[in-house]
Amino acid sequence: MSRRGWALFAAMSVIWGIPYLLIKVADGGVAVPVLVLARVGIGAALLLPVAIRRQQLGTLRPHWRWLAAFAVVEIITPWLLLSQAERRLPSSTTGLLVASVPIVVVVLGRLTGGTDRLTAVRWTGLLAGLGGVALLAGPTAAGGDALSIAEVLLVAVCYATGPLIASRKLGDLPSLEMTAVCLGFAAIVYAPLAALTWPSAVPSWQVLAALAALAVVCTAAAFPLFFQLIAEVGPARASVITYVNPVVAVTLGVAVLGEPFTPEMAAAFALILGGSVLATRAGGRRAVPEAGPAPVPAANPVGRAGAGHYTHQGD
């Protein structure tokens, strides 16, 4: 990998690892619909002018139904659920749970007619990863917060569904334009909800800074960088950030927010990430998502489509 490739890889590993921390901070000052509207609205405002100047938006029109479905499972639903869950769960826990997205992708791919063969190694990875999810989520669910765990696991399912839609129905569309339109659609959906829950006073500077960072750094700036990463190193290597983002999320949660990191979390961490690596390593490997939306991604963050391939990271 070139120096440029390593620089892009390092940048994306951090950018899609920090949304969990930022969401936790923003959650303390604004309602969830306002949080999501700020992220998608500012992101759309920054990307749509670029998309209009490129004069390729017309290529999206015949695919508007799949674009809407993609926006629902990649942005509108998971960003609401993730922000809601982080009001009750540590950001490090949500980051680790979303790290199971690659495992869910493998399962959904098989259930929806995928031809990628599940070898013994991949089965081992799937079982190990699911064991890590159970180890991490079980005590929390048993302690009375099963709803939050269910919300984060549904986020993982959404983030795993997005790659299937993108790779099978949207793979030939221009990536930046698709991202801009999806963000704009999400902003329209969230505008009335945000209006009903708009804060009566100006939030603190920490909350405003977190909202700005989510929108500008983790959304609008992240996608062009990720497209460059795919072009530089290819989708397979680019997808490895899936395994780095949770490390960033957990580290920031412990160091900045003082969240606990127990031996059970360490074991779940190893099982989820190790299982994801094994479950996605076989021949005929697909580009895999993150942790994110957003993945992605978490975080994380929106789908990252480029060069005919798709991957998602975190929130």
Protein Blocks (a to p, Z undefined) as FASTA:
>chain_A
ZZklmmmmmmmmmmmmmmmmmmmmmmmmpcfklmmmmmmmmmmmmmmmmmmmnopmmmmm
mmmmmmmmmmmmmmmmmmmmmmmmmmmpcfklmmmmmmmmmmmmmmmmmmnopabdcdfk
lmmmmmmmmmmmmmmmmmmmmnopammmmmmmmmmmmmmmmmmmmmmmmmmpcfklmmmm
mmmmmmmmmmmmmmmmgcfbdcdfklmmmmmmmmmmmmmmmmmmmmmmmmmnojklmmmm
mmmmmmmmmmmmmmmnopacdfklmmmmmmmmmmmmmmmmcghiacddddfbhiehiacd
ddddeehiacdehZZ
